[in-house]
Amino acid sequence: MPPLDPAVAEESYCYLTTTGRVSGEPREIEIWFGLVGATVYLLSGGGDRSDWVRNLRRDPAVAVRIAGTTWPGRARIVEDADEDERARTLLVDKYAPGYSGDLDGWRRRSLPVAIDLEASDD
């Protein structure tokens, strides 16, 4: 597996693959993301009602594809207050300049999710 290149943080989207909690089949979504080290941060506008969040709660083993490279990872709901704020700020700071709408409500109400990537030095 290739090492994580910090330049991938500039990509517009990542692709998260979870395992369907009912079907057991892979489910991929395109989603905004922020990257800090080997942790990908996502905000679920649907909170814990989003299918992808419900899937990763059932099975936290996920895959994240950015710029054509896929990494395995473990997903978790962000519970630490400092990490929660970091995730929200990271995503809004990244996307607000190019977004014509107001992201304040999304920032406040979304559920932050972290994915700890399993990158290697191969």
N, CA, C and O atoms as a GROMACS GRO file, in nm:
protein
  488
    1MET      N    1   0.085  -0.117   0.000
    1MET     CA    2   0.000   0.000   0.000
    1MET      C    3   0.090   0.124   0.000
    1MET      O    4   0.187   0.129   0.075
    2PRO      N    5   0.057   0.224  -0.084
    2PRO     CA    6   0.142   0.344  -0.090
    2PRO      C    7   0.126   0.431   0.035
    2PRO      O    8   0.020   0.432   0.097
    3PRO      N    9   0.233   0.504   0.071
    3PRO     CA   10   0.222   0.594   0.185
    3PRO      C   11   0.126   0.709   0.154
    3PRO      O   12   0.100   0.740   0.038
    4LEU      N   13   0.075   0.772   0.258
    4LEU     CA   14  -0.019   0.881   0.245
    4LEU      C   15   0.055   1.009   0.204
    4LEU      O   16   0.145   1.053   0.276
    5ASP      N   17   0.019   1.067   0.092
    5ASP     CA   18   0.077   1.191   0.043
    5ASP      C   19  -0.008   1.307   0.096
    5ASP      O   20  -0.128   1.313   0.066
    6PRO      N   21   0.050   1.399   0.174
    6PRO     CA   22  -0.029   1.510   0.229
    6PRO      C   23  -0.099   1.595   0.122
    6PRO      O   24  -0.196   1.664   0.153
    7ALA      N   25  -0.052   1.591  -0.002
    7ALA     CA   26  -0.114   1.669  -0.110
    7ALA      C   27  -0.257   1.624  -0.139
    7ALA      O   28  -0.334   1.700  -0.199
    8VAL      N   29  -0.292   1.503  -0.099
    8VAL     CA   30  -0.429   1.456  -0.126
    8VAL      C   31  -0.532   1.539  -0.048
    8VAL      O   32  -0.650   1.537  -0.082
    9ALA      N   33  -0.489   1.610   0.055
    9ALA     CA   34  -0.581   1.695   0.133
    9ALA      C   35  -0.644   1.804   0.048
    9ALA      O   36  -0.749   1.857   0.083
   10GLU      N   37  -0.580   1.839  -0.064
   10GLU     CA   38  -0.631   1.944  -0.151
   10GLU      C   39  -0.741   1.895  -0.246
   10GLU      O   40  -0.808   1.977  -0.310
   11GLU      N   41  -0.760   1.765  -0.256
   11GLU     CA   42  -0.865   1.712  -0.343
   11GLU      C   43  -1.002   1.760  -0.294
   11GLU      O   44  -1.020   1.787  -0.176
   12SER      N   45  -1.098   1.771  -0.386
   12SER     CA   46  -1.231   1.820  -0.351
   12SER      C   47  -1.316   1.718  -0.277
   12SER      O   48  -1.394   1.754  -0.189
   13TYR      N   49  -1.300   1.592  -0.313
   13TYR     CA   50  -1.386   1.487  -0.256
   13TYR      C   51  -1.304   1.365  -0.222
   13TYR      O   52  -1.196   1.342  -0.276
   14CYS      N   53  -1.359   1.287  -0.130
   14CYS     CA   54  -1.309   1.152  -0.108
   14CYS      C   55  -1.427   1.058  -0.132
   14CYS      O   56  -1.542   1.100  -0.138
   15TYR      N   57  -1.395   0.932  -0.144
   15TYR     CA   58  -1.497   0.829  -0.167
   15TYR      C   59  -1.486   0.729  -0.053
   15TYR      O   60  -1.384   0.662  -0.036
   16LEU      N   61  -1.592   0.722   0.026
   16LEU     CA   62  -1.596   0.636   0.142
   16LEU      C   63  -1.675   0.510   0.109
   16LEU      O   64  -1.788   0.518   0.060
   17THR      N   65  -1.614   0.396   0.135
   17THR     CA   66  -1.684   0.269   0.116
   17THR      C   67  -1.707   0.205   0.252
   17THR      O   68  -1.613   0.178   0.326
   18THR      N   69  -1.834   0.183   0.281
   18THR     CA   70  -1.874   0.112   0.402
   18THR      C   71  -1.934  -0.021   0.360
   18THR      O   72  -1.956  -0.046   0.241
   19THR      N   73  -1.961  -0.106   0.458
   19THR     CA   74  -2.030  -0.232   0.430
   19THR      C   75  -2.175  -0.213   0.471
   19THR      O   76  -2.204  -0.176   0.585
   20GLY      N   77  -2.267  -0.239   0.378
   20GLY     CA   78  -2.409  -0.223   0.406
   20GLY      C   79  -2.450  -0.307   0.526
   20GLY      O   80  -2.421  -0.426   0.533
   21ARG      N   81  -2.518  -0.244   0.621
   21ARG     CA   82  -2.552  -0.312   0.746
   21ARG      C   83  -2.658  -0.419   0.725
   21ARG      O   84  -2.668  -0.511   0.806
   22VAL      N   85  -2.737  -0.409   0.619
   22VAL     CA   86  -2.839  -0.509   0.590
   22VAL      C   87  -2.791  -0.603   0.480
   22VAL      O   88  -2.800  -0.725   0.492
   23SER      N   89  -2.739  -0.544   0.370
   23SER     CA   90  -2.700  -0.624   0.254
   23SER      C   91  -2.565  -0.692   0.268
   23SER      O   92  -2.542  -0.798   0.208
   24GLY      N   93  -2.476  -0.633   0.346
   24GLY     CA   94  -2.340  -0.685   0.354
   24GLY      C   95  -2.256  -0.649   0.232
   24GLY      O   96  -2.142  -0.691   0.221
   25GLU      N   97  -2.314  -0.570   0.142
   25GLU     CA   98  -2.246  -0.530   0.018
   25GLU      C   99  -2.173  -0.397   0.037
   25GLU      O  100  -2.212  -0.317   0.123
   26PRO      N  101  -2.066  -0.373  -0.042
   26PRO     CA  102  -1.996  -0.245  -0.033
   26PRO      C  103  -2.088  -0.130  -0.078
   26PRO      O  104  -2.162  -0.143  -0.176
   27ARG      N  105  -2.082  -0.019  -0.006
   27ARG     CA  106  -2.160   0.101  -0.037
   27ARG      C  107  -2.064   0.219  -0.042
   27ARG      O  108  -1.998   0.249   0.057
   28GLU      N  109  -2.057   0.287  -0.157
   28GLU     CA  110  -1.964   0.398  -0.174
   28GLU      C  111  -2.039   0.530  -0.186
   28GLU      O  112  -2.141   0.540  -0.255
   29ILE      N  113  -1.988   0.633  -0.116
   29ILE     CA  114  -2.042   0.767  -0.129
   29ILE      C  115  -1.928   0.863  -0.163
   29ILE      O  116  -1.812   0.838  -0.131
   30GLU      N  117  -1.964   0.973  -0.228
   30GLU     CA  118  -1.871   1.083  -0.252
   30GLU      C  119  -1.901   1.188  -0.147
   30GLU      O  120  -2.018   1.222  -0.125
   31ILE      N  121  -1.798   1.240  -0.080
   31ILE     CA  122  -1.823   1.330   0.033
   31ILE      C  123  -1.706   1.427   0.051
   31ILE      O  124  -1.592   1.396   0.020
   32TRP      N  125  -1.739   1.545   0.102
   32TRP     CA  126  -1.636   1.641   0.141
   32TRP      C  127  -1.556   1.584   0.258
   32TRP      O  128  -1.608   1.505   0.337
   33PHE      N  129  -1.429   1.624   0.266
   33PHE     CA  130  -1.343   1.570   0.371
   33PHE      C  131  -1.236   1.670   0.409
   33PHE      O  132  -1.205   1.763   0.335
   34GLY      N  133  -1.180   1.647   0.526
   34GLY     CA  134  -1.060   1.717   0.571
   34GLY      C  135  -0.960   1.612   0.612
   34GLY      O  136  -0.998   1.501   0.652
   35LEU      N  137  -0.834   1.645   0.603
   35LEU     CA  138  -0.728   1.548   0.635
   35LEU      C  139  -0.628   1.611   0.730
   35LEU      O  140  -0.576   1.720   0.705
   36VAL      N  141  -0.602   1.542   0.839
   36VAL     CA  142  -0.498   1.581   0.934
   36VAL      C  143  -0.414   1.457   0.960
   36VAL      O  144  -0.460   1.362   1.022
   37GLY      N  145  -0.291   1.459   0.913
   37GLY     CA  146  -0.205   1.342   0.926
   37GLY      C  147  -0.266   1.226   0.851
   37GLY      O  148  -0.290   1.235   0.730
   38ALA      N  149  -0.292   1.117   0.921
   38ALA     CA  150  -0.354   0.999   0.860
   38ALA      C  151  -0.498   0.983   0.906
   38ALA      O  152  -0.551   0.871   0.908
   39THR      N  153  -0.562   1.094   0.945
   39THR     CA  154  -0.702   1.090   0.985
   39THR      C  155  -0.786   1.175   0.890
   39THR      O  156  -0.758   1.293   0.868
   40VAL      N  157  -0.888   1.112   0.834
   40VAL     CA  158  -0.983   1.181   0.747
   40VAL      C  159  -1.103   1.220   0.833
   40VAL      O  160  -1.155   1.139   0.910
   41TYR      N  161  -1.146   1.345   0.819
   41TYR     CA  162  -1.264   1.393   0.891
   41TYR      C  163  -1.377   1.418   0.793
   41TYR      O  164  -1.357   1.474   0.685
   42LEU      N  165  -1.496   1.376   0.833
   42LEU     CA  166  -1.617   1.393   0.754
   42LEU      C  167  -1.723   1.454   0.845
   42LEU      O  168  -1.718   1.438   0.967
   43LEU      N  169  -1.819   1.524   0.785
   43LEU     CA  170  -1.934   1.573   0.861
   43LEU      C  171  -2.060   1.516   0.797
   43LEU      O  172  -2.084   1.533   0.678
   44SER      N  173  -2.140   1.448   0.877
   44SER     CA  174  -2.265   1.390   0.829
   44SER      C  175  -2.378   1.490   0.854
   44SER      O  176  -2.421   1.510   0.968
   45GLY      N  177  -2.426   1.551   0.746
   45GLY     CA  178  -2.537   1.645   0.758
   45GLY      C  179  -2.664   1.578   0.807
   45GLY      O  180  -2.749   1.644   0.868
   46GLY      N  181  -2.677   1.450   0.783
   46GLY     CA  182  -2.793   1.374   0.830
   46GLY      C  183  -2.772   1.316   0.969
   46GLY      O  184  -2.855   1.238   1.018
   47GLY      N  185  -2.662   1.354   1.032
   47GLY     CA  186  -2.632   1.303   1.166
   47GLY      C  187  -2.620   1.152   1.166
   47GLY      O  188  -2.568   1.093   1.072
   48ASP      N  189  -2.670   1.090   1.273
   48ASP     CA  190  -2.659   0.944   1.282
   48ASP      C  191  -2.770   0.873   1.206
   48ASP      O  192  -2.780   0.750   1.212
   49ARG      N  193  -2.853   0.948   1.133
   49ARG     CA  194  -2.957   0.887   1.049
   49ARG      C  195  -2.906   0.853   0.909
   49ARG      O  196  -2.970   0.778   0.836
   50SER      N  197  -2.791   0.908   0.872
   50SER     CA  198  -2.735   0.880   0.739
   50SER      C  199  -2.700   0.732   0.728
   50SER      O  200  -2.647   0.672   0.821
   51ASP      N  201  -2.732   0.674   0.612
   51ASP     CA  202  -2.703   0.532   0.593
   51ASP      C  203  -2.555   0.501   0.612
   51ASP      O  204  -2.520   0.400   0.674
   52TRP      N  205  -2.467   0.587   0.561
   52TRP     CA  206  -2.324   0.558   0.572
   52TRP      C  207  -2.279   0.558   0.718
   52TRP      O  208  -2.191   0.481   0.756
   53VAL      N  209  -2.338   0.645   0.800
   53VAL     CA  210  -2.303   0.647   0.943
   53VAL      C  211  -2.358   0.521   1.010
   53VAL      O  212  -2.288   0.459   1.091
   54ARG      N  213  -2.479   0.485   0.978
   54ARG     CA  214  -2.537   0.363   1.036
   54ARG      C  215  -2.455   0.240   0.995
   54ARG      O  216  -2.437   0.148   1.075
   55ASN      N  217  -2.405   0.240   0.871
   55ASN     CA  218  -2.321   0.129   0.826
   55ASN      C  219  -2.191   0.122   0.904
   55ASN      O  220  -2.152   0.013   0.948
   56LEU      N  221  -2.123   0.234   0.922
   56LEU     CA  222  -1.993   0.228   0.989
   56LEU      C  223  -2.007   0.205   1.139
   56LEU      O  224  -1.914   0.158   1.204
   57ARG      N  225  -2.123   0.238   1.195
   57ARG     CA  226  -2.146   0.202   1.336
   57ARG      C  227  -2.155   0.050   1.350
   57ARG      O  228  -2.110  -0.007   1.450
   58ARG      N  229  -2.213  -0.015   1.251
   58ARG     CA  230  -2.224  -0.162   1.252
   58ARG      C  231  -2.089  -0.226   1.227
   58ARG      O  232  -2.052  -0.323   1.293
   59ASP      N  233  -2.014  -0.171   1.130
   59ASP     CA  234  -1.882  -0.226   1.094
   59ASP      C  235  -1.789  -0.109   1.065
   59ASP      O  236  -1.797  -0.050   0.957
   60PRO      N  237  -1.701  -0.075   1.159
   60PRO     CA  238  -1.614   0.042   1.141
   60PRO      C  239  -1.500   0.023   1.041
   60PRO      O  240  -1.427   0.118   1.013
   61ALA      N  241  -1.483  -0.097   0.987
   61ALA     CA  242  -1.380  -0.119   0.884
   61ALA      C  243  -1.431  -0.060   0.753
   61ALA      O  244  -1.532  -0.104   0.698
   62VAL      N  245  -1.360   0.043   0.702
   62VAL     CA  246  -1.402   0.114   0.583
   62VAL      C  247  -1.283   0.128   0.488
   62VAL      O  248  -1.171   0.091   0.522
   63ALA      N  249  -1.310   0.181   0.371
   63ALA     CA  250  -1.204   0.216   0.277
   63ALA      C  251  -1.229   0.360   0.233
   63ALA      O  252  -1.343   0.402   0.216
   64VAL      N  253  -1.120   0.434   0.215
   64VAL     CA  254  -1.128   0.572   0.169
   64VAL      C  255  -1.042   0.585   0.044
   64VAL      O  256  -0.925   0.548   0.044
   65ARG      N  257  -1.103   0.638  -0.063
   65ARG     CA  258  -1.029   0.661  -0.188
   65ARG      C  259  -1.019   0.810  -0.210
   65ARG      O  260  -1.118   0.883  -0.209
   66ILE      N  261  -0.896   0.855  -0.230
   66ILE     CA  262  -0.870   0.996  -0.259
   66ILE      C  263  -0.770   1.000  -0.374
   66ILE      O  264  -0.665   0.936  -0.368
   67ALA      N  265  -0.803   1.074  -0.478
   67ALA     CA  266  -0.712   1.092  -0.592
   67ALA      C  267  -0.664   0.958  -0.648
   67ALA      O  268  -0.548   0.944  -0.684
   68GLY      N  269  -0.753   0.860  -0.654
   68GLY     CA  270  -0.721   0.733  -0.716
   68GLY      C  271  -0.649   0.633  -0.627
   68GLY      O  272  -0.620   0.522  -0.671
   69THR      N  273  -0.619   0.669  -0.504
   69THR     CA  274  -0.554   0.577  -0.411
   69THR      C  275  -0.652   0.542  -0.300
   69THR      O  276  -0.722   0.629  -0.247
   70THR      N  277  -0.656   0.414  -0.265
   70THR     CA  278  -0.748   0.367  -0.162
   70THR      C  279  -0.670   0.318  -0.041
   70THR      O  280  -0.572   0.245  -0.053
   71TRP      N  281  -0.718   0.360   0.077
   71TRP     CA  282  -0.661   0.317   0.204
   71TRP      C  283  -0.768   0.250   0.287
   71TRP      O  284  -0.882   0.296   0.289
   72PRO      N  285  -0.733   0.143   0.356
   72PRO     CA  286  -0.825   0.089   0.456
   72PRO      C  287  -0.820   0.179   0.579
   72PRO      O  288  -0.721   0.247   0.604
   73GLY      N  289  -0.927   0.178   0.655
   73GLY     CA  290  -0.930   0.258   0.776
   73GLY      C  291  -1.036   0.210   0.873
   73GLY      O  292  -1.115   0.121   0.843
   74ARG      N  293  -1.033   0.271   0.991
   74ARG     CA  294  -1.133   0.241   1.095
   74ARG      C  295  -1.206   0.370   1.125
   74ARG      O  296  -1.145   0.471   1.158
   75ALA      N  297  -1.336   0.364   1.113
   75ALA     CA  298  -1.420   0.482   1.135
   75ALA      C  299  -1.464   0.489   1.280
   75ALA      O  300  -1.481   0.387   1.347
   76ARG      N  301  -1.483   0.612   1.327
   76ARG     CA  302  -1.534   0.633   1.462
   76ARG      C  303  -1.608   0.766   1.467
   76ARG      O  304  -1.574   0.859   1.394
   77ILE      N  305  -1.707   0.773   1.552
   77ILE     CA  306  -1.776   0.898   1.576
   77ILE      C  307  -1.686   0.981   1.667
   77ILE      O  308  -1.636   0.930   1.768
   78VAL      N  309  -1.665   1.107   1.633
   78VAL     CA  310  -1.580   1.194   1.714
   78VAL      C  311  -1.655   1.233   1.841
   78VAL      O  312  -1.765   1.288   1.834
   79GLU      N  313  -1.595   1.204   1.955
   79GLU     CA  314  -1.659   1.234   2.083
   79GLU      C  315  -1.582   1.337   2.164
   79GLU      O  316  -1.640   1.404   2.250
   80ASP      N  317  -1.452   1.350   2.139
   80ASP     CA  318  -1.370   1.446   2.211
   80ASP      C  319  -1.404   1.588   2.163
   80ASP      O  320  -1.408   1.613   2.042
   81ALA      N  321  -1.429   1.680   2.256
   81ALA     CA  322  -1.473   1.816   2.221
   81ALA      C  323  -1.370   1.890   2.136
   81ALA      O  324  -1.408   1.961   2.043
   82ASP      N  325  -1.242   1.877   2.167
   82ASP     CA  326  -1.139   1.947   2.089
   82ASP      C  327  -1.130   1.891   1.948
   82ASP      O  328  -1.117   1.967   1.851
   83GLU      N  329  -1.138   1.759   1.936
   83GLU     CA  330  -1.132   1.697   1.803
   83GLU      C  331  -1.257   1.732   1.724
   83GLU      O  332  -1.250   1.753   1.602
   84ASP      N  333  -1.372   1.737   1.790
   84ASP     CA  334  -1.498   1.776   1.727
   84ASP      C  335  -1.484   1.915   1.664
   84ASP      O  336  -1.518   1.934   1.547
   85GLU      N  337  -1.435   2.010   1.741
   85GLU     CA  338  -1.419   2.147   1.692
   85GLU      C  339  -1.318   2.153   1.578
   85GLU      O  340  -1.337   2.226   1.481
   86ARG      N  341  -1.210   2.077   1.591
   86ARG     CA  342  -1.108   2.072   1.486
   86ARG      C  343  -1.168   2.021   1.354
   86ARG      O  344  -1.141   2.078   1.248
   87ALA      N  345  -1.248   1.916   1.361
   87ALA     CA  346  -1.311   1.861   1.241
   87ALA      C  347  -1.404   1.961   1.176
   87ALA      O  348  -1.399   1.981   1.054
   88ARG      N  349  -1.488   2.025   1.254
   88ARG     CA  350  -1.584   2.122   1.200
   88ARG      C  351  -1.513   2.241   1.135
   88ARG      O  352  -1.548   2.284   1.025
   89THR      N  353  -1.413   2.292   1.205
   89THR     CA  354  -1.338   2.407   1.153
   89THR      C  355  -1.263   2.370   1.026
   89THR      O  356  -1.264   2.445   0.928
   90LEU      N  357  -1.199   2.255   1.025
   90LEU     CA  358  -1.123   2.208   0.910
   90LEU      C  359  -1.210   2.202   0.784
   90LEU      O  360  -1.170   2.253   0.679
   91LEU      N  361  -1.327   2.142   0.794
   91LEU     CA  362  -1.411   2.126   0.677
   91LEU      C  363  -1.472   2.259   0.632
   91LEU      O  364  -1.477   2.286   0.512
   92VAL      N  365  -1.518   2.339   0.723
   92VAL     CA  366  -1.577   2.468   0.684
   92VAL      C  367  -1.469   2.558   0.624
   92VAL      O  368  -1.494   2.625   0.523
   93ASP      N  369  -1.351   2.563   0.684
   93ASP     CA  370  -1.243   2.645   0.629
   93ASP      C  371  -1.203   2.599   0.489
   93ASP      O  372  -1.167   2.681   0.405
   94LYS      N  373  -1.210   2.469   0.463
   94LYS     CA  374  -1.172   2.416   0.332
   94LYS      C  375  -1.277   2.448   0.226
   94LYS      O  376  -1.243   2.485   0.114
   95TYR      N  377  -1.406   2.432   0.261
   95TYR     CA  378  -1.511   2.439   0.159
   95TYR      C  379  -1.585   2.572   0.149
   95TYR      O  380  -1.639   2.603   0.043
   96ALA      N  381  -1.589   2.651   0.254
   96ALA     CA  382  -1.664   2.776   0.252
   96ALA      C  383  -1.620   2.873   0.142
   96ALA      O  384  -1.705   2.936   0.080
   97PRO      N  385  -1.489   2.888   0.115
   97PRO     CA  386  -1.448   2.984   0.012
   97PRO      C  387  -1.505   2.955  -0.127
   97PRO      O  388  -1.528   3.048  -0.204
   98GLY      N  389  -1.527   2.829  -0.160
   98GLY     CA  390  -1.578   2.794  -0.292
   98GLY      C  391  -1.726   2.762  -0.296
   98GLY      O  392  -1.778   2.722  -0.400
   99TYR      N  393  -1.794   2.779  -0.183
   99TYR     CA  394  -1.935   2.742  -0.173
   99TYR      C  395  -2.019   2.869  -0.168
   99TYR      O  396  -1.988   2.961  -0.092
  100SER      N  397  -2.123   2.875  -0.248
  100SER     CA  398  -2.202   2.997  -0.255
  100SER      C  399  -2.305   3.010  -0.143
  100SER      O  400  -2.359   3.119  -0.122
  101GLY      N  401  -2.332   2.903  -0.072
  101GLY     CA  402  -2.432   2.906   0.035
  101GLY      C  403  -2.369   2.930   0.171
  101GLY      O  404  -2.250   2.960   0.183
  102ASP      N  405  -2.451   2.916   0.272
  102ASP     CA  406  -2.408   2.936   0.411
  102ASP      C  407  -2.387   2.799   0.475
  102ASP      O  408  -2.479   2.717   0.478
  103LEU      N  409  -2.268   2.774   0.525
  103LEU     CA  410  -2.236   2.644   0.586
  103LEU      C  411  -2.250   2.644   0.737
  103LEU      O  412  -2.218   2.544   0.802
  104ASP      N  413  -2.296   2.755   0.796
  104ASP     CA  414  -2.303   2.764   0.942
  104ASP      C  415  -2.394   2.656   1.003
  104ASP      O  416  -2.355   2.593   1.102
  105GLY      N  417  -2.512   2.635   0.948
  105GLY     CA  418  -2.602   2.534   1.001
  105GLY      C  419  -2.543   2.394   0.989
  105GLY      O  420  -2.551   2.314   1.082
  106TRP      N  421  -2.484   2.366   0.873
  106TRP     CA  422  -2.418   2.236   0.851
  106TRP      C  423  -2.305   2.218   0.951
  106TRP      O  424  -2.288   2.109   1.006
  107ARG      N  425  -2.230   2.323   0.975
  107ARG     CA  426  -2.119   2.317   1.070
  107ARG      C  427  -2.170   2.284   1.211
  107ARG      O  428  -2.111   2.200   1.280
  108ARG      N  429  -2.277   2.348   1.251
  108ARG     CA  430  -2.330   2.330   1.387
  108ARG      C  431  -2.399   2.196   1.408
  108ARG      O  432  -2.380   2.132   1.512
  109ARG      N  433  -2.478   2.153   1.310
  109ARG     CA  434  -2.565   2.037   1.330
  109ARG      C  435  -2.508   1.903   1.285
  109ARG      O  436  -2.558   1.798   1.326
  110SER      N  437  -2.406   1.904   1.203
  110SER     CA  438  -2.352   1.779   1.149
  110SER      C  439  -2.284   1.694   1.256
  110SER      O  440  -2.237   1.744   1.358
  111LEU      N  441  -2.281   1.565   1.228
  111LEU     CA  442  -2.212   1.470   1.315
  111LEU      C  443  -2.070   1.448   1.261
  111LEU      O  444  -2.054   1.403   1.148
  112PRO      N  445  -1.967   1.480   1.340
  112PRO     CA  446  -1.830   1.459   1.292
  112PRO      C  447  -1.789   1.312   1.304
  112PRO      O  448  -1.812   1.246   1.406
  113VAL      N  449  -1.727   1.264   1.197
  113VAL     CA  450  -1.678   1.126   1.190
  113VAL      C  451  -1.530   1.131   1.155
  113VAL      O  452  -1.489   1.208   1.068
  114ALA      N  453  -1.451   1.049   1.221
  114ALA     CA  454  -1.308   1.039   1.191
  114ALA      C  455  -1.280   0.900   1.136
  114ALA      O  456  -1.337   0.801   1.181
  115ILE      N  457  -1.190   0.895   1.039
  115ILE     CA  458  -1.144   0.768   0.985
  115ILE      C  459  -0.993   0.766   0.998
  115ILE      O  460  -0.923   0.845   0.936
  116ASP      N  461  -0.946   0.675   1.078
  116ASP     CA  462  -0.802   0.661   1.098
  116ASP      C  463  -0.751   0.565   0.991
  116ASP      O  464  -0.778   0.445   0.993
  117LEU      N  465  -0.675   0.622   0.896
  117LEU     CA  466  -0.626   0.543   0.784
  117LEU      C  467  -0.511   0.454   0.827
  117LEU      O  468  -0.435   0.486   0.919
  118GLU      N  469  -0.501   0.342   0.760
  118GLU     CA  470  -0.394   0.247   0.787
  118GLU      C  471  -0.292   0.257   0.675
  118GLU      O  472  -0.278   0.166   0.594
  119ALA      N  473  -0.219   0.370   0.672
  119ALA     CA  474  -0.119   0.393   0.568
  119ALA      C  475   0.013   0.330   0.612
  119ALA      O  476   0.039   0.314   0.732
  120SER      N  477   0.096   0.296   0.515
  120SER     CA  478   0.225   0.236   0.547
  120SER      C  479   0.335   0.310   0.473
  120SER      O  480   0.307   0.400   0.394
  121ASP      N  481   0.458   0.273   0.499
  121ASP     CA  482   0.574   0.336   0.432
  121ASP      C  483   0.626   0.252   0.316
  121ASP      O  484   0.739   0.272   0.271
  122ASP      N  485   0.545   0.160   0.266
  122ASP     CA  486   0.589   0.073   0.156
  122ASP      C  487   0.620   0.152   0.032
  122ASP      O  488   0.658   0.095  -0.070
   0.00000   0.00000   0.00000
